[in-house]
Amino acid sequence: MSRLVITLFAALLAACSTPASPSASELRSTPTPSQPASAEPAPSASADEPDPTAGASPAWSGHPAEGLAVVHQVTAEDPTTQVFIVEADGSERQVTGLSDALGASHPTWSPDGSQFAFNNSAVGGGVFGQVAVVNADGSNERQLAEGRDAQWSPDGSRIVFWESDPVGDTETSMFLLDMATEIVTDIGFGATPRWLPDGERISFIRTITADDGSVSTALHVMPATGGEAEMIASETTAYWSPDGSSVLLEHDGVLSLAGADFSGARELVNGFSPVWAPDGQSFVFAYDHDADANTVLASVDLDGTSLWSGVSGSLPTWSPDGTRLAVEVYRPETPVIQVIDVALGTVVYELEGRQPAWRP
């Protein structure tokens, strides 16, 4: 990326005044509506004791939740949470084996599905806990660093994460973990690092303090090994497509689609926290909250055309074939995970747990 690209991107946002491509000032003043204009409510589905195979779509075979990693307690008496994997017959196999800790959380699969990183919330293990890794068969579980939000590189050779240290520091630092050597390198200030599809760069958010003392955030991109960072846009978050050909930009509750170099940005829909489908031809995003404070989700294609909407749930994760979506649904009695048929937007399976993550 060059400064010319940044300039062109800024000029595009400033020059366009049509509803499809608002100016930067218009984006900043656009409120988030309760529902995207193109979305129609999806049919509701009963979540009471669903049949594991009821409504199974011909688009997939086997168990609807096979390969899903979920987090929950082993027993009601033991508060330590562990990561489980749903097997082909619907049974759950415990993978992590933490003890003397608050428990495991937020599993993130390696690209080849052979292992996953997770957060170990051990007391005294850093402000955000510890980054841990375990093989999918439960072997070689180890704690590798202090931090959170581990993100695998596209080739699975490295992990980026971030941490606040010491306590009370106004800036967070980002780190690179080499999986071959397990060496951790500090790569500079920033938060929520994400790999670009080329595997050589990361995007991240950095806090900017103006001369008048006002504080804002800005999207940056830099080499994954550290170095000079380029500021791309203020108060913006980027989500690259699986093949790296385009990027979704979130700014003040507006989702726009642009080229991978941030050119040609066009507004698609009002919403936040998009997650790309595996084929890169659609995405799911949040646009509202229900009575239990769950986000409400919708799915659109790259023209902004609604595919379905009205599904409550957070932390959406796609099945590898793109036919199902797993979401966490908060309920006052216990959190559950629901598996959604994305062709219809309806629930096909439910299990107890939190923080679903589908094996690639």
NORSUL-V999681 format. One record per residue. N is the residue number from 1. RES is the residue in three letters. PHI is phi in radians with two decimals (* if undefined). PSI is psi as a letter, one per 40 degrees, with the letter a starting at -180 (999 if undefined). Layout:
BEGIN
{{N & RES & PHI & PSI} {N & RES & PHI & PSI}}
END
This chain:
BEGIN
{{1 & MET & * & i} {2 & SER & -2.08 & i} {3 & ARG & -1.15 & d} {4 & LEU & -1.11 & d} {5 & VAL & -1.06 & d} {6 & ILE & -1.06 & d} {7 & THR & -1.09 & d} {8 & LEU & -1.11 & d} {9 & PHE & -1.11 & d} {10 & ALA & -1.12 & d} {11 & ALA & -1.13 & d} {12 & LEU & -1.07 & d} {13 & LEU & -1.12 & d} {14 & ALA & -1.35 & d} {15 & ALA & -1.49 & d} {16 & CYS & -1.49 & h} {17 & SER & -2.20 & e} {18 & THR & -1.37 & i} {19 & PRO & -0.99 & d} {20 & ALA & -1.29 & d} {21 & SER & -2.44 & g} {22 & PRO & -1.20 & i} {23 & SER & -1.26 & i} {24 & ALA & -1.05 & d} {25 & SER & -1.16 & d} {26 & GLU & -1.17 & d} {27 & LEU & -1.06 & d} {28 & ARG & -1.18 & d} {29 & SER & -1.77 & e} {30 & THR & -1.47 & h} {31 & PRO & -1.30 & i} {32 & THR & -1.43 & h} {33 & PRO & -1.35 & i} {34 & SER & -1.35 & e} {35 & GLN & -2.75 & i} {36 & PRO & -1.14 & i} {37 & ALA & -1.07 & d} {38 & SER & -1.60 & e} {39 & ALA & -1.60 & h} {40 & GLU & -1.94 & i} {41 & PRO & -0.98 & h} {42 & ALA & -1.42 & i} {43 & PRO & -1.05 & h} {44 & SER & -1.36 & i} {45 & ALA & -2.37 & i} {46 & SER & -1.25 & h} {47 & ALA & -1.83 & e} {48 & ASP & -1.39 & h} {49 & GLU & 0.79 & g} {50 & PRO & -1.18 & i} {51 & ASP & -1.22 & h} {52 & PRO & -0.94 & d} {53 & THR & -1.94 & e} {54 & ALA & -1.14 & h} {55 & GLY & 1.25 & e} {56 & ALA & -1.01 & h} {57 & SER & -1.43 & i} {58 & PRO & -1.16 & e} {59 & ALA & -1.27 & e} {60 & TRP & -2.49 & i} {61 & SER & -2.15 & i} {62 & GLY & 1.54 & a} {63 & HIS & -1.30 & h} {64 & PRO & -1.05 & d} {65 & ALA & -1.94 & e} {66 & GLU & -1.01 & h} {67 & GLY & 1.51 & e} {68 & LEU & -1.52 & h} {69 & ALA & -1.59 & h} {70 & VAL & -2.36 & i} {71 & VAL & -2.09 & h} {72 & HIS & -2.90 & i} {73 & GLN & -1.26 & i} {74 & VAL & -1.24 & d} {75 & THR & -2.40 & i} {76 & ALA & -1.15 & d} {77 & GLU & -1.42 & d} {78 & ASP & -1.82 & h} {79 & PRO & -1.30 & e} {80 & THR & -1.22 & h} {81 & THR & -1.53 & i} {82 & GLN & -2.28 & i} {83 & VAL & -1.70 & h} {84 & PHE & -2.10 & i} {85 & ILE & -2.08 & h} {86 & VAL & -1.38 & h} {87 & GLU & -1.54 & i} {88 & ALA & -1.09 & d} {89 & ASP & -1.60 & e} {90 & GLY & 1.61 & e} {91 & SER & -1.27 & i} {92 & GLU & -1.99 & h} {93 & ARG & -1.91 & h} {94 & GLN & -1.24 & h} {95 & VAL & -1.90 & d} {96 & THR & -1.41 & i} {97 & GLY & -2.40 & f} {98 & LEU & -1.19 & i} {99 & SER & -2.49 & i} {100 & ASP & 0.96 & f} {101 & ALA & -2.59 & i} {102 & LEU & -1.19 & d} {103 & GLY & 2.30 & i} {104 & ALA & -1.53 & i} {105 & SER & -2.72 & i} {106 & HIS & 0.87 & g} {107 & PRO & -1.16 & i} {108 & THR & -2.38 & h} {109 & TRP & -1.26 & i} {110 & SER & -1.21 & i} {111 & PRO & -0.99 & d} {112 & ASP & -1.59 & e} {113 & GLY & 1.27 & e} {114 & SER & -1.51 & e} {115 & GLN & -2.74 & i} {116 & PHE & -2.48 & i} {117 & ALA & -1.62 & i} {118 & PHE & -2.66 & i} {119 & ASN & -1.71 & h} {120 & ASN & -1.83 & h} {121 & SER & -1.53 & f} {122 & ALA & -1.19 & h} {123 & VAL & -1.08 & h} {124 & GLY & 1.44 & e} {125 & GLY & -1.72 & f} {126 & GLY & 1.78 & i} {127 & VAL & -1.03 & d} {128 & PHE & -1.82 & e} {129 & GLY & 1.62 & a} {130 & GLN & -2.17 & i} {131 & VAL & -1.46 & h} {132 & ALA & -2.16 & i} {133 & VAL & -2.39 & i} {134 & VAL & -2.54 & i} {135 & ASN & -1.23 & i} {136 & ALA & -1.10 & d} {137 & ASP & -1.54 & e} {138 & GLY & 1.61 & e} {139 & SER & -1.53 & i} {140 & ASN & 0.97 & f} {141 & GLU & -1.33 & h} {142 & ARG & -2.63 & i} {143 & GLN & -1.68 & h} {144 & LEU & -1.96 & d} {145 & ALA & -2.93 & i} {146 & GLU & -1.63 & h} {147 & GLY & 2.74 & a} {148 & ARG & -2.61 & i} {149 & ASP & 1.03 & f} {150 & ALA & -1.14 & h} {151 & GLN & -2.26 & h} {152 & TRP & -1.35 & i} {153 & SER & -1.21 & i} {154 & PRO & -0.98 & d} {155 & ASP & -1.65 & e} {156 & GLY & 1.33 & e} {157 & SER & -1.52 & e} {158 & ARG & -2.47 & i} {159 & ILE & -2.30 & h} {160 & VAL & -1.88 & i} {161 & PHE & -2.74 & i} {162 & TRP & -2.45 & i} {163 & GLU & -2.73 & i} {164 & SER & -1.85 & h} {165 & ASP & -2.75 & h} {166 & PRO & -1.44 & i} {167 & VAL & -1.04 & h} {168 & GLY & 1.60 & e} {169 & ASP & -1.11 & h} {170 & THR & -1.35 & e} {171 & GLU & -1.96 & i} {172 & THR & -1.77 & i} {173 & SER & -1.94 & i} {174 & MET & -1.87 & i} {175 & PHE & -2.37 & i} {176 & LEU & -2.02 & h} {177 & LEU & -1.91 & h} {178 & ASP & -1.48 & h} {179 & MET & -1.25 & d} {180 & ALA & -1.26 & d} {181 & THR & -1.81 & e} {182 & GLU & 1.06 & f} {183 & ILE & -1.53 & h} {184 & VAL & -1.84 & h} {185 & THR & -2.14 & h} {186 & ASP & -1.32 & h} {187 & ILE & -1.96 & e} {188 & GLY & 2.09 & i} {189 & PHE & -1.30 & i} {190 & GLY & 2.73 & i} {191 & ALA & -2.45 & i} {192 & THR & 0.79 & f} {193 & PRO & -1.15 & i} {194 & ARG & -2.39 & h} {195 & TRP & -1.29 & h} {196 & LEU & -1.36 & i} {197 & PRO & -1.04 & d} {198 & ASP & -1.28 & e} {199 & GLY & 1.27 & e} {200 & GLU & -1.93 & e} {201 & ARG & -2.25 & i} {202 & ILE & -2.24 & i} {203 & SER & -1.81 & i} {204 & PHE & -2.87 & i} {205 & ILE & -1.88 & h} {206 & ARG & -2.21 & i} {207 & THR & -1.37 & h} {208 & ILE & -2.06 & h} {209 & THR & -1.89 & h} {210 & ALA & -1.38 & i} {211 & ASP & -1.06 & d} {212 & ASP & -1.46 & e} {213 & GLY & 1.60 & e} {214 & SER & -1.23 & i} {215 & VAL & -2.07 & h} {216 & SER & -2.49 & i} {217 & THR & -2.08 & i} {218 & ALA & -2.56 & i} {219 & LEU & -1.35 & h} {220 & HIS & -2.22 & i} {221 & VAL & -2.35 & h} {222 & MET & -2.70 & i} {223 & PRO & -1.06 & i} {224 & ALA & -1.09 & d} {225 & THR & -1.44 & e} {226 & GLY & 1.80 & i} {227 & GLY & 2.19 & a} {228 & GLU & -1.20 & h} {229 & ALA & -1.84 & i} {230 & GLU & -1.80 & h} {231 & MET & -1.42 & h} {232 & ILE & -1.71 & d} {233 & ALA & -2.82 & i} {234 & SER & -1.47 & i} {235 & GLU & 0.84 & f} {236 & THR & -2.34 & i} {237 & THR & -2.14 & i} {238 & ALA & -1.99 & i} {239 & TYR & -2.35 & h} {240 & TRP & -1.37 & i} {241 & SER & -1.19 & i} {242 & PRO & -0.97 & d} {243 & ASP & -1.61 & e} {244 & GLY & 1.36 & e} {245 & SER & -1.46 & e} {246 & SER & -2.64 & i} {247 & VAL & -2.52 & h} {248 & LEU & -1.61 & h} {249 & LEU & -1.97 & h} {250 & GLU & -1.83 & h} {251 & HIS & -2.52 & h} {252 & ASP & 0.89 & f} {253 & GLY & 1.34 & e} {254 & VAL & -2.01 & h} {255 & LEU & -1.80 & h} {256 & SER & -2.10 & i} {257 & LEU & -1.88 & h} {258 & ALA & -2.39 & i} {259 & GLY & -1.19 & i} {260 & ALA & -1.05 & d} {261 & ASP & -1.63 & e} {262 & PHE & 1.29 & e} {263 & SER & -1.49 & i} {264 & GLY & 1.14 & f} {265 & ALA & -1.09 & h} {266 & ARG & -2.40 & h} {267 & GLU & -1.19 & h} {268 & LEU & -1.89 & d} {269 & VAL & -2.84 & i} {270 & ASN & -1.49 & h} {271 & GLY & 2.94 & a} {272 & PHE & -2.71 & i} {273 & SER & 0.91 & f} {274 & PRO & -1.28 & i} {275 & VAL & -2.31 & h} {276 & TRP & -1.18 & i} {277 & ALA & -1.24 & i} {278 & PRO & -0.99 & d} {279 & ASP & -1.48 & e} {280 & GLY & 1.23 & e} {281 & GLN & -1.78 & e} {282 & SER & -2.77 & i} {283 & PHE & -2.70 & i} {284 & VAL & -1.87 & i} {285 & PHE & -2.63 & i} {286 & ALA & -1.71 & i} {287 & TYR & -2.46 & e} {288 & ASP & -2.84 & a} {289 & HIS & -2.32 & i} {290 & ASP & -1.62 & a} {291 & ALA & -1.14 & d} {292 & ASP & -1.70 & e} {293 & ALA & 1.27 & e} {294 & ASN & -1.26 & i} {295 & THR & -1.21 & i} {296 & VAL & -1.87 & h} {297 & LEU & -1.89 & i} {298 & ALA & -2.43 & i} {299 & SER & -2.25 & h} {300 & VAL & -2.36 & i} {301 & ASP & -1.56 & a} {302 & LEU & -1.35 & e} {303 & ASP & -1.67 & e} {304 & GLY & 1.47 & e} {305 & THR & -1.37 & h} {306 & SER & -1.20 & h} {307 & LEU & -1.74 & d} {308 & TRP & -2.92 & i} {309 & SER & -2.77 & i} {310 & GLY & 1.49 & e} {311 & VAL & -1.67 & h} {312 & SER & -1.46 & h} {313 & GLY & 2.76 & i} {314 & SER & -2.20 & i} {315 & LEU & 0.91 & f} {316 & PRO & -1.10 & h} {317 & THR & -2.38 & h} {318 & TRP & -1.53 & i} {319 & SER & -1.19 & i} {320 & PRO & -1.00 & d} {321 & ASP & -1.53 & e} {322 & GLY & 1.32 & e} {323 & THR & -1.59 & e} {324 & ARG & -2.34 & i} {325 & LEU & -2.33 & h} {326 & ALA & -1.83 & h} {327 & VAL & -2.37 & i} {328 & GLU & -1.55 & h} {329 & VAL & -2.12 & h} {330 & TYR & -1.36 & h} {331 & ARG & -2.31 & i} {332 & PRO & -0.97 & d} {333 & GLU & -1.43 & d} {334 & THR & -2.91 & i} {335 & PRO & -1.30 & i} {336 & VAL & -2.30 & i} {337 & ILE & -2.00 & h} {338 & GLN & -1.97 & h} {339 & VAL & -1.78 & h} {340 & ILE & -1.88 & h} {341 & ASP & -1.36 & h} {342 & VAL & -1.26 & e} {343 & ALA & -1.21 & d} {344 & LEU & -2.04 & e} {345 & GLY & 1.30 & f} {346 & THR & -2.03 & i} {347 & VAL & -1.36 & h} {348 & VAL & -2.02 & e} {349 & TYR & -2.84 & i} {350 & GLU & -2.51 & i} {351 & LEU & -2.58 & i} {352 & GLU & -1.28 & i} {353 & GLY & 2.54 & a} {354 & ARG & -2.48 & i} {355 & GLN & 0.89 & g} {356 & PRO & -1.19 & i} {357 & ALA & -2.59 & h} {358 & TRP & -1.51 & h} {359 & ARG & -1.13 & h} {360 & PRO & -1.03 & 999}}
END
